[in-house]
Amino acid sequence: MVTSLKRDVYKSFYTKSGPIVQYMLDKLSVGPGMRVLEPCGGDGVFVDALIGKHADLQIDVYEANPQAIRTLQNKFANDERVTIFHEDTLTNRELAFYAGLGGIYDRVIANPPYGAWQDYEKRAELKKIYDLMYVKETYALFLYRCLQLIKNDGMLVFIIPDTYLNLHRHTKLRRYILSNARIVEIALFPSSFFPGVNFGYSNLSILTLQKKSRAEDCLNNSVRIVIGLGSVEDLVGPYTRQIFSVVNQRDIYNSKDHALFLSTDHNINRLINESKSYTGDIAACVTGFYSGNDRRYLRAGSSEAKNSRKYRPVDMNRVCFDPSSSENILNGIESLEHFIPILKGGNTRYYKPDIWYMDWGTEAVSNYKEDRKARFQNADYYFKKGIGVPMVSSAQITAALIENKLFDQSIVGIFPFDTQLTHYLLAFFNSPTCNKLIRTINPSANNSANYIKKIPFIRPSDDVVCRIDNLVARIVDNLKQGKTANKEIELKIYKYIKDIYGF
Ligand SMILES: C[S@@+](CC[C@H](N)C(=O)[O-])C[C@H]1O[C@@H](n2cnc3c(N)ncnc32)[C@H](O)[C@@H]1O
């Protein structure tokens, strides 16, 4: 029986979409007499569709939510083909036993919960069972367990977010799938196609797998990718024209972190996998500082600073404008002028005026070093010259100069080992070229340091570096004087970068 789901949200987004159900059923290729698993029953939408398709299926339905169980029991009480289990699919011992046996089902169809809250007790339990997996996002566990539960040659169709395709946390899951199943097809579409859902962090995908016990059979497979659907109806329409690409499964397996890079431009995919050099090779990419208690230590220098009213205003007479000239700056400043500029998140290109200041008095700094909530991390890079890229970006990635200031934990600081490259990197990280690369590496809005390190780096000739340097210097000067960046100069820079990268 279900034990520890307690106050968990079940994430009961039922599949109330005819085209999605139809497409998933088509892909499942269910045949007469087959044994089918529905691991997240809900109100039985897939079960209805399955029994409508074949009269003699044997369907096991698992569901954790007592309310949903009542609905299922009412609906299928007299149907001998359907067996309902009020169980937690992920922790159920019988299923674990069958998984260990190599699987007993011919088919699995599921819309598992995504983004469901797991309390700490449950996470610990899941970690014990799925020690190699990232247990905070249970859709990945459903996928893993269900792939174990199908027999060799059996098929599985899941509707899930597309984050398993490239996020680092799912690397082991990808390796497992790629070497234990043929990926028959992946259809990708906006989450808004699913009635009642619209999450910004990723798209939705419908994944069709066929289990294969020989890794070679899996790696020799060609994966069909379907994108560019105009509407949910296109899933079942004559969508061949939307098939974006066929990718060798072996190429995905051999790519960095086994990730699937899905740019329509193959030059981008190739460069991500085969570049001679990456940002992580030529620069330190590090996350910045957190005081542990910003209400106490942070000061607003302008009413334009976001949520500035929540913080005390800075007294400009107490600001230190040149912290890097201070001796032992990492131990704090003894004089009264001990508030120092800090770069925080927010999408600003090239140069961001100082609008936030941090208490850098000796007492405050010694607190930062001791407070467990504070993050006095990567301090070697504080007050150095580099560029700051906000961890979360809107449509276009942005970067601003870090010069003689601190940068906070919402920023990835990029400090080139060859300082002559600072302006070139500033230009590159604001360019559409860089945006295409980072969005292919990680389509979500997340630019954390580990993804940034994977961005291919191409060093142009010294002459071009120098020209771009001069153009960037002009933009930065303009911005420092309160003028706007010159659009023409920016376009010139992007043209240079496009010529260097080829897209
Ligand atoms: C997104 S809904 C999908 C329901 C249905 N299959 C559909 O497509 O309409 C996910 C279902 O899984 C159930 N669920 C959540 N966690 C579960 C678990 N650990 N074991 C079994 N069922 C679970 C929820 O209660 C919910 O009914």
The ligand as an SDF file (V2000), in Angstrom:
LIG
                    3D

 27 29  0  0  0  0  0  0  0  0999 V2000
   -0.1080   13.3990  -14.7250 C   0  0  0  0  0  0  0  0  0  0  0  0
   -1.3010   12.3340  -13.9850 S   0  0  0  0  0  0  0  0  0  0  0  0
   -1.7090   11.3040  -15.3340 C   0  0  0  0  0  0  0  0  0  0  0  0
   -2.9180   10.4680  -15.1660 C   0  0  0  0  0  0  0  0  0  0  0  0
   -3.3740    9.7020  -16.4140 C   0  0  0  0  0  0  0  0  0  0  0  0
   -2.4510    8.6620  -16.7770 N   0  0  0  0  0  0  0  0  0  0  0  0
   -3.5760   10.6250  -17.5740 C   0  0  0  0  0  0  0  0  0  0  0  0
   -2.7370   10.6630  -18.4550 O   0  0  0  0  0  0  0  0  0  0  0  0
   -4.5820   11.3560  -17.5800 O   0  0  0  0  0  0  0  0  0  0  0  0
   -0.2690   11.3790  -12.9720 C   0  0  0  0  0  0  0  0  0  0  0  0
   -0.9870   10.4050  -12.0670 C   0  0  0  0  0  0  0  0  0  0  0  0
   -0.0160    9.6640  -11.3550 O   0  0  0  0  0  0  0  0  0  0  0  0
   -0.4300    9.5050  -10.0020 C   0  0  0  0  0  0  0  0  0  0  0  0
    0.7780    9.2960   -9.1870 N   0  0  0  0  0  0  0  0  0  0  0  0
    1.6290   10.2390   -8.7080 C   0  0  0  0  0  0  0  0  0  0  0  0
    2.6590    9.6460   -8.0660 N   0  0  0  0  0  0  0  0  0  0  0  0
    2.4540    8.3180   -8.1500 C   0  0  0  0  0  0  0  0  0  0  0  0
    3.1710    7.1850   -7.6940 C   0  0  0  0  0  0  0  0  0  0  0  0
    4.3090    7.3410   -7.0230 N   0  0  0  0  0  0  0  0  0  0  0  0
    2.6860    5.9560   -7.9690 N   0  0  0  0  0  0  0  0  0  0  0  0
    1.5200    5.8050   -8.6590 C   0  0  0  0  0  0  0  0  0  0  0  0
    0.8010    6.8470   -9.1130 N   0  0  0  0  0  0  0  0  0  0  0  0
    1.2590    8.0850   -8.8660 C   0  0  0  0  0  0  0  0  0  0  0  0
   -1.1690   10.7880   -9.6980 C   0  0  0  0  0  0  0  0  0  0  0  0
   -2.0480   10.6160   -8.6320 O   0  0  0  0  0  0  0  0  0  0  0  0
   -1.8650   11.0590  -11.0330 C   0  0  0  0  0  0  0  0  0  0  0  0
   -3.1460   10.4600  -11.0550 O   0  0  0  0  0  0  0  0  0  0  0  0
  1  2  1  0
  2  3  1  0
  2 10  1  0
  3  4  1  0
  4  5  1  0
  5  6  1  0
  5  7  1  0
  7  8  2  0
  7  9  1  0
 10 11  1  0
 11 12  1  0
 11 26  1  0
 12 13  1  0
 13 14  1  0
 13 24  1  0
 14 15  1  0
 14 23  1  0
 15 16  2  0
 16 17  1  0
 17 18  1  0
 17 23  2  0
 18 19  1  0
 18 20  2  0
 20 21  1  0
 21 22  2  0
 22 23  1  0
 24 25  1  0
 24 26  1  0
 26 27  1  0
M  CHG  2   2   1   9  -1
M  END
$$$$
